Amino acid sequence: MKKSEMVKALMKNFNHVFIAVHAEPIIDFLVEQGMIPPDYERVQYVKSQKNKGTVRLKVKFYEWEPEDEKK
């Protein structure tokens, strides 16, 4: 999940001007306090010494997905 998606979900579920203005700083504060962002899988390619090739791995990350650069 992208942080911007979480902000939109908060604004949708808590239809209040306060959330629209402060959602991102609230999320940042919660992460600083130990809240873990949702996990997502990302494919990574790693060189294998055993078979001299490249291995495709799915790795779980507990961080916000990168925001799209194209906008």
SULNOR-V898303 format. One record per residue. N is the residue number from 1. RES is the residue in one small letter. D_FIRST is the distance of its C-alpha to the first C-alpha in Angstrom with 2 decimals. Layout:
n:res:d_first
N:RES:D_FIRST
N:RES:D_FIRST
//
This chain:
n:res:d_first
1:m:0.00
2:k:3.76
3:k:6.49
4:s:8.32
5:e:6.47
6:m:7.15
7:v:10.50
8:k:11.25
9:a:10.77
10:l:13.03
11:m:15.42
12:k:15.71
13:n:16.44
14:f:18.52
15:n:20.42
16:h:22.06
17:v:22.78
18:f:22.12
19:i:18.39
20:a:18.19
21:v:19.95
22:h:18.67
23:a:15.05
24:e:13.79
25:p:16.79
26:i:16.35
27:i:12.84
28:d:14.48
29:f:17.42
30:l:15.70
31:v:14.13
32:e:17.69
33:q:19.13
34:g:17.37
35:m:14.24
36:i:11.86
37:p:8.11
38:p:6.48
39:d:7.71
40:y:7.15
41:e:10.42
42:r:12.01
43:v:15.61
44:q:18.18
45:y:21.87
46:v:24.38
47:k:28.14
48:s:30.02
49:q:33.38
50:k:34.51
51:n:34.53
52:k:34.50
53:g:31.58
54:t:27.86
55:v:25.60
56:r:22.18
57:l:19.84
58:k:16.41
59:v:15.06
60:k:12.44
61:f:10.78
62:y:9.90
63:e:8.51
64:w:5.99
65:e:5.50
66:p:8.65
67:e:9.36
68:d:11.75
69:e:15.24
70:k:16.97
71:k:17.44
//
